[in-house]
Amino acid sequence: MITASMVKELRELTGAGMLDCKKALEATDGNLDKASEWLREKGISKAAKKADRIAAEGLVNILIEGNKAVIIEVNSETDFVAKNDEFKDLMNTISNLLVKSNVNTVEDALKLTTEDGTLEDTITNKIAKIGEKISFRRFELVEKSDNETFGSYIHMGGKIGVLVVLNGANTEVAKDVAMHAAAMRPKYLNIESVPSEDVDHEREIQKQIAINEGKPENIAVKMVEGRIKKFYKEVCLTEQPFVKDDEKSVSEYVKANGGSIVSMVRYEVGEGLQKKNENFAEEVAKQMNG
């Protein structure tokens, strides 16, 4: 006989719903361990059903430990779930696991050992528990030397995250640079890091704009170079006018404080992903009926 206390114990162990726990115990003749496995297998099938859904909400998280840091993005289907404590707990689990590792790809990260077996198993179990597709999208491990400084900033409760490394400047300056990058959305660190095809593409666009303005081609070509400098000021962190003092570029601000910018990683949740168009009422109704 399946008792209420058995269901309660299994629920506390797995976090699954009461009804699922009751079904699992009935299917396994009340064996707690087998019932846990049954729920896990059910979670895997649940996760498979959700695999083709769009997960473009979520959070960015940054964890710094000594000279090593990690920035991650984990996606969910709804913002509703991204605010859930279970989801935030998963973010912390992944961050703590990665900062102690040396993996380079999400595929390798998913094979890392956790108390559930692997990180992939941990995520699958969370999908079963939360009832929504969760996707560990990307991460970057960043290491610095003792002479370098991390700067990090999380904006809008985890919608944007920036991790920078500065050489020779203090943490306050590094945080200023990270906050600037969060606000101004630089695509590249510096001029050298802009792909040549992007520069060529912009050059061609600006040339056509000048010609369409009625300028002769030889004049248009000269005008393009000035406009490319403006392009760099828009897309390169080092060249952008610093938000707190637009008389200086970001690199000039850092240099005035005894440093230089080494690297930048900027993640914005869902950038490049297709998003579903649902209103909040529909989202809540789906949660209630899920």
C-alpha positions as CSV (number, residue, x, y, z in Angstrom):
1,M,0.0,0.0,0.0
2,I,1.3,3.4,-1.0
3,T,1.0,5.8,2.0
4,A,0.9,9.6,2.1
5,S,4.2,9.7,4.0
6,M,5.9,7.6,1.2
7,V,4.7,10.1,-1.4
8,K,5.9,13.0,0.7
9,E,9.3,11.4,1.2
10,L,9.7,10.8,-2.6
11,R,8.6,14.3,-3.3
12,E,11.2,15.7,-1.0
13,L,13.8,13.5,-2.5
14,T,13.1,14.3,-6.1
15,G,11.1,17.6,-6.1
16,A,8.5,16.0,-8.5
17,G,4.8,16.6,-8.2
18,M,2.6,14.6,-5.8
19,L,0.7,12.8,-8.6
20,D,3.9,11.8,-10.4
21,C,5.4,10.5,-7.1
22,K,2.3,8.4,-6.4
23,K,2.4,7.0,-9.9
24,A,6.1,6.2,-9.5
25,L,5.6,4.4,-6.2
26,E,2.7,2.4,-7.7
27,A,4.8,1.4,-10.7
28,T,7.7,0.2,-8.5
29,D,5.7,-1.5,-5.7
30,G,6.7,1.2,-3.2
31,N,10.5,0.9,-3.7
32,L,11.8,4.5,-3.1
33,D,15.1,4.0,-5.1
34,K,13.3,2.5,-8.1
35,A,10.6,5.1,-7.9
36,S,13.3,7.8,-8.1
37,E,14.8,6.1,-11.1
38,W,11.3,5.8,-12.7
39,L,10.8,9.6,-12.2
40,R,14.2,10.3,-13.7
41,E,13.4,8.2,-16.8
42,K,10.1,10.0,-17.0
43,G,12.0,13.3,-16.8
44,I,14.2,12.2,-19.7
45,S,11.1,11.5,-21.8
46,K,9.6,14.8,-20.7
47,A,12.8,16.6,-21.6
48,A,12.7,15.0,-25.1
49,K,9.2,16.3,-25.7
50,K,10.4,19.8,-24.9
51,A,13.5,19.6,-27.0
52,D,12.0,21.4,-30.1
53,R,10.6,24.3,-28.0
54,I,12.2,27.7,-28.2
55,A,14.1,28.7,-25.1
56,A,15.1,32.3,-25.5
57,E,14.6,33.7,-22.0
58,G,16.9,32.9,-19.1
59,L,19.8,34.4,-17.2
60,V,23.5,35.3,-17.4
61,N,25.7,34.5,-14.4
62,I,29.3,35.4,-13.6
63,L,31.4,33.6,-10.9
64,I,34.9,34.8,-10.0
65,E,37.3,32.6,-7.9
66,G,40.8,34.0,-7.5
67,N,42.5,34.3,-10.9
68,K,39.7,32.3,-12.7
69,A,36.2,33.4,-13.7
70,V,33.3,32.0,-15.7
71,I,30.4,33.7,-17.5
72,I,27.4,31.5,-18.5
73,E,24.1,31.8,-20.2
74,V,21.3,29.3,-19.5
75,N,18.0,29.7,-21.3
76,S,14.4,28.9,-20.4
77,E,11.2,29.2,-22.4
78,T,9.7,31.9,-20.2
79,D,10.9,34.8,-18.0
80,F,8.5,33.4,-15.4
81,V,10.7,30.3,-15.0
82,A,14.0,32.3,-15.1
83,K,13.0,34.0,-11.9
84,N,12.3,30.7,-10.2
85,D,14.7,29.7,-7.3
86,E,15.2,26.2,-8.9
87,F,16.5,27.9,-12.0
88,K,18.8,30.2,-10.1
89,D,20.1,27.2,-8.1
90,L,20.9,25.5,-11.5
91,M,22.8,28.6,-12.6
92,N,24.9,28.5,-9.4
93,T,25.5,24.7,-9.8
94,I,26.8,25.1,-13.4
95,S,28.9,28.2,-12.5
96,N,30.6,26.5,-9.5
97,L,31.2,23.3,-11.6
98,L,32.8,25.2,-14.5
99,V,35.0,27.5,-12.6
100,K,36.8,24.4,-11.1
101,S,37.1,22.8,-14.6
102,N,39.2,23.2,-17.7
103,V,36.6,22.4,-20.3
104,N,36.2,24.4,-23.5
105,T,32.8,23.4,-25.0
106,V,29.3,22.9,-23.8
107,E,29.5,19.3,-25.0
108,D,32.4,18.6,-22.6
109,A,30.8,20.7,-19.8
110,L,27.7,18.5,-20.0
111,K,29.9,15.4,-19.2
112,L,31.2,16.9,-16.0
113,T,30.4,14.8,-12.9
114,T,27.6,16.0,-10.5
115,E,25.7,14.3,-7.7
116,D,23.1,13.4,-10.3
117,G,25.7,11.7,-12.5
118,T,26.6,14.3,-15.1
119,L,25.7,17.9,-15.6
120,E,23.5,16.8,-18.5
121,D,21.6,14.6,-15.9
122,T,21.3,17.5,-13.5
123,I,19.8,19.7,-16.2
124,T,17.4,16.9,-17.3
125,N,16.2,16.5,-13.7
126,K,15.6,20.3,-13.5
127,I,13.6,20.1,-16.7
128,A,11.4,17.4,-15.2
129,K,11.0,19.4,-12.0
130,I,10.4,22.8,-13.5
131,G,8.4,21.5,-16.5
132,E,9.9,23.7,-19.1
133,K,12.8,23.4,-21.6
134,I,16.1,24.5,-20.2
135,S,19.1,25.0,-22.5
136,F,22.7,25.5,-21.3
137,R,23.6,27.7,-24.2
138,R,27.2,29.0,-23.8
139,F,30.0,29.8,-21.4
140,E,33.5,31.2,-21.3
141,L,36.2,30.5,-18.8
142,V,38.6,33.4,-18.3
143,E,41.9,33.4,-16.5
144,K,44.0,36.3,-15.5
145,S,47.5,36.9,-14.1
146,D,48.2,38.4,-10.6
147,N,48.9,41.8,-12.3
148,E,45.5,41.8,-14.0
149,T,42.1,42.7,-12.6
150,F,38.6,41.2,-13.3
151,G,35.7,43.6,-13.7
152,S,32.2,42.2,-13.8
153,Y,28.7,43.6,-14.0
154,I,25.3,41.9,-14.2
155,H,22.5,44.2,-15.5
156,M,18.7,43.9,-15.3
157,G,18.8,41.0,-12.8
158,G,20.8,38.8,-15.2
159,K,19.6,39.8,-18.6
160,I,23.1,41.2,-19.5
161,G,26.5,40.1,-18.1
162,V,29.9,41.5,-18.9
163,L,33.3,40.2,-17.7
164,V,36.4,42.2,-18.5
165,V,40.1,41.8,-17.7
166,L,42.3,44.9,-17.3
167,N,46.0,45.1,-16.9
168,G,47.4,47.5,-14.3
169,A,44.1,49.2,-13.2
170,N,42.0,48.6,-10.0
171,T,38.7,46.8,-9.6
172,E,36.7,50.1,-9.5
173,V,38.0,51.0,-13.0
174,A,37.4,47.5,-14.2
175,K,33.8,47.5,-13.0
176,D,33.3,50.9,-14.7
177,V,34.4,49.3,-18.0
178,A,32.1,46.3,-17.5
179,M,29.2,48.7,-16.8
180,H,30.0,50.7,-19.9
181,A,30.0,47.6,-22.0
182,A,26.7,46.5,-20.6
183,A,25.1,49.8,-21.6
184,M,26.8,50.5,-24.9
185,R,26.8,47.1,-26.5
186,P,30.2,47.0,-28.1
187,K,30.5,44.0,-30.5
188,Y,34.3,43.9,-30.4
189,L,37.1,44.6,-28.0
190,N,39.3,46.8,-30.3
191,I,39.9,47.7,-33.9
192,E,42.2,44.7,-34.4
193,S,39.5,42.3,-33.4
194,V,37.0,43.5,-36.0
195,P,36.8,40.9,-38.8
196,S,38.1,42.3,-42.1
197,E,34.9,41.2,-43.9
198,D,32.8,43.3,-41.5
199,V,35.0,46.3,-42.2
200,D,34.8,45.7,-46.0
201,H,31.0,45.4,-45.7
202,E,30.7,48.6,-43.8
203,R,33.1,50.4,-46.2
204,E,30.9,49.3,-49.2
205,I,27.7,50.5,-47.4
206,Q,29.2,53.9,-46.6
207,K,30.6,54.3,-50.1
208,Q,27.1,53.7,-51.6
209,I,25.5,56.1,-49.1
210,A,28.1,58.8,-50.2
211,I,27.4,58.1,-53.9
212,N,23.6,58.2,-53.3
213,E,24.2,61.6,-51.7
214,G,25.6,62.8,-55.0
215,K,29.3,62.7,-54.3
216,P,31.7,61.7,-57.0
217,E,33.3,58.2,-56.5
218,N,36.8,59.5,-55.7
219,I,35.3,61.9,-53.1
220,A,33.1,59.1,-51.8
221,V,36.1,56.8,-51.2
222,K,37.8,59.5,-49.1
223,M,34.6,60.1,-47.1
224,V,34.4,56.4,-46.4
225,E,37.6,56.4,-44.3
226,G,36.2,59.1,-42.0
227,R,33.0,57.1,-41.6
228,I,34.9,53.9,-40.9
229,K,36.5,55.7,-37.9
230,K,32.9,56.5,-36.7
231,F,32.0,52.8,-37.2
232,Y,34.9,51.8,-35.0
233,K,33.7,54.2,-32.3
234,E,30.3,52.5,-32.4
235,V,31.4,48.9,-32.3
236,C,34.7,48.7,-30.5
237,L,34.9,48.9,-26.7
238,T,38.3,50.7,-26.7
239,E,37.1,53.3,-29.2
240,Q,33.7,54.1,-27.7
241,P,33.2,57.4,-25.9
242,F,33.2,56.5,-22.2
243,V,29.7,56.8,-20.7
244,K,30.9,58.7,-17.6
245,D,33.0,61.1,-19.6
246,D,32.4,61.2,-23.3
247,E,35.4,63.5,-23.8
248,K,37.5,60.3,-23.4
249,S,37.4,57.0,-25.1
250,V,37.1,53.9,-22.9
251,S,40.8,53.0,-23.5
252,E,41.8,56.6,-22.7
253,Y,39.9,56.4,-19.4
254,V,41.6,53.1,-18.5
255,K,45.0,54.5,-19.6
256,A,44.5,57.6,-17.4
257,N,44.0,55.2,-14.5
258,G,47.2,53.3,-15.2
259,G,45.9,50.3,-17.1
260,S,44.9,48.8,-20.5
261,I,42.0,46.5,-21.5
262,V,43.0,42.9,-22.1
263,S,39.7,41.2,-22.9
264,M,35.9,41.4,-22.8
265,V,33.0,38.9,-22.8
266,R,29.5,40.3,-23.1
267,Y,26.4,38.1,-23.0
268,E,22.9,39.3,-23.6
269,V,20.2,36.7,-22.9
270,G,18.6,35.4,-26.1
271,E,20.7,37.4,-28.5
272,G,20.5,35.8,-31.9
273,L,17.7,33.4,-30.8
274,Q,14.1,33.5,-32.1
275,K,11.7,34.5,-29.4
276,K,8.1,33.4,-28.9
277,N,5.5,36.2,-28.8
278,E,3.3,35.4,-25.8
279,N,1.7,37.7,-23.3
280,F,2.0,37.3,-19.6
281,A,-1.5,36.1,-19.0
282,E,-1.0,33.3,-21.5
283,E,2.3,32.5,-19.9
284,V,0.8,32.2,-16.4
285,A,-2.2,30.1,-17.8
286,K,0.3,27.7,-19.4
287,Q,2.2,27.4,-16.1
288,M,-1.0,26.7,-14.3
289,N,-2.2,24.1,-16.8
290,G,1.2,22.6,-17.4
